[in-house]
Amino acid sequence: MEMVNIKINGEAISVPSDYTVLQAARQAGIDIPTLCYLKDVNEIGACRMCLVEVKGARGLVTACVYPVNEGMEVFTNTERVRVARKTVLELTLSNHERKCLTCPRNQNCELQRLADELNVTDIAFEGEISHHEIDDMSPSIVRDNNKCILCRRCVSTCKKIQTVGVIDAQDRGFSTKIGCTFDKSLNETDCVMCGRCLPSRRAV
């Protein structure tokens, strides 16, 4: 395997040439936050939480999809990076049902953990919030798009791991949601009720 030499936060490391910045950072024990990333399943840079600064790049880049190259210098914790990540999280939360205290995921939630780490104490962006009907017709799965952050992990898991593919992103822009064809309930599709699409802290 061909190796390349890079620096992350001033630390020189050698990593395989087919690595992304995120993989290189994790090999070096350097934390870069993610929400949508699932190794070998969902590597699309959708959530933008893994933004980092690369010397010579025109702007911040998403670490989970940005390939390493010889001599690259990466900075994961500059003020510019921290401000960008906080803004991204505030934008995500601005269209999110923030009923944390009554949510089953309270105190076991990636959004809460990141909000705490990034010191998000208020949402700077207020306005219209999407409202979705809850799909509770299935005998085993309740789908509540009001809590969805459109990370698409459930979509990729359904397609690539379970190979069923009954859910996908629908519509565009502010109207985007995760749903089934023709707005059917999961109960009306070929869903096998495996539960792999349920939100959980999966191995990354």
Summary of the structure (lengths in Angstrom):
residues: 204
radius of gyration: 18.5
end to end distance: 22.4
largest distance: 54.3
contacts: 546
relative contact order: 0.14
helix: 27%
strand: 16%
